[in-house]
Amino acid sequence: MLIPWAQRTYGNGSLGVSISIGIAEIAMVTLGLLIVPRGVVNRALGRTFVRCLVAAAVSAAMGLLLRDLPVVAVPVTVASYLAVLWLQRELDPELLMLAPPWLARRVRPLLQRGC
């Protein structure tokens, strides 16, 4: 339904796919929050959420400022997101389990020093 509508309205049917994915994500998060046990969603999680939103806003601003230079914009937006999280002390050594080994080796000393 959304693909033909987006094609008629915006001349781009793929926007309908993006809208449907957005709706599905909102529904999944909402339903997921309804089944989470009490106590999981607390002030600490709220602070982390707000800090991540701040980091996302900074990286979005960097991306918008550098949108004419995509080769520069991509690494700068990622680096700015990580830098803001690091400054807010939202990155911790446990997250390095998800990083590639070559990156984890370089970042672990910085996180352990608490820089």
C-alpha positions in Angstrom: 0.0 0.0 0.0 2.7 2.5 0.9 4.9 1.8 -2.1 2.3 2.9 -4.7 1.2 5.8 -2.5 4.8 7.0 -2.2 5.3 6.6 -5.9 2.3 8.7 -6.7 2.9 11.3 -4.0 6.7 11.6 -4.1 7.7 9.9 -7.3 9.8 7.4 -5.3 8.2 4.1 -4.2 11.2 3.2 -2.0 10.1 5.9 0.4 7.0 3.7 1.1 9.4 0.9 2.1 11.3 3.2 4.5 8.0 4.4 6.0 6.8 0.9 6.6 10.1 -0.1 8.2 9.9 2.9 10.5 6.3 2.0 11.5 7.4 -1.6 12.1 10.3 -0.5 14.3 8.1 1.8 16.4 5.6 -1.0 16.9 8.3 -3.5 17.9 9.9 -1.1 20.4 6.5 -0.2 21.9 5.5 -3.8 22.2 8.9 -4.7 23.6 8.6 -2.1 26.3 5.3 -3.5 27.3 6.7 -7.0 28.0 9.9 -5.8 29.7 10.0 -6.7 33.4 9.6 -3.9 35.9 12.8 -2.2 36.9 14.6 -2.6 33.6 13.5 0.8 32.3 14.8 3.2 35.0 16.6 6.5 35.3 20.0 5.1 34.3 18.6 3.8 31.1 16.9 7.1 30.5 20.2 9.0 31.0 21.9 6.6 28.5 19.1 7.2 26.0 19.3 11.0 26.3 23.1 10.8 25.9 22.8 8.7 22.8 20.3 11.2 21.4 22.8 14.0 22.0 25.5 12.1 20.3 23.2 11.3 17.4 22.2 15.0 17.1 25.9 16.0 17.0 26.7 13.4 14.3 23.6 14.4 12.3 24.7 18.0 12.4 28.2 17.0 11.3 26.7 15.0 8.4 24.5 17.9 7.3 27.4 20.3 7.4 29.6 18.0 5.3 26.8 16.6 3.0 28.6 17.9 -0.1 31.7 15.9 0.8 30.4 12.4 1.4 33.8 10.8 1.5 34.6 13.1 4.5 31.1 13.1 6.0 30.9 9.4 6.7 34.0 9.0 8.8 33.5 12.4 10.5 29.9 11.6 11.5 30.9 8.2 12.9 33.9 9.7 14.7 31.8 12.5 16.2 29.2 10.1 17.5 31.8 8.0 19.2 33.6 11.0 20.5 30.5 12.5 22.1 29.7 9.1 23.7 33.2 8.8 25.0 33.2 12.3 26.4 29.9 11.5 28.2 31.5 8.3 29.5 28.9 6.1 27.8 31.5 3.9 26.2 32.8 1.1 28.4 35.3 -1.7 27.9 32.5 -4.3 27.7 31.4 -2.8 24.4 34.7 -3.8 22.9 33.5 -7.4 22.7 31.4 -6.2 19.7 34.4 -4.4 18.0 36.8 -6.0 15.6 39.9 -7.3 17.4 42.2 -4.7 15.7 40.0 -1.9 16.9 39.5 -3.3 20.4 43.3 -3.5 20.9 43.7 0.2 20.1 40.7 1.5 22.1 40.9 -0.7 25.2 43.8 1.3 26.8 41.9 4.6 26.4 38.8 3.2 28.0 40.7 1.6 30.9 42.5 4.8 31.7 39.2 6.6 31.8 40.4 9.4 29.5 
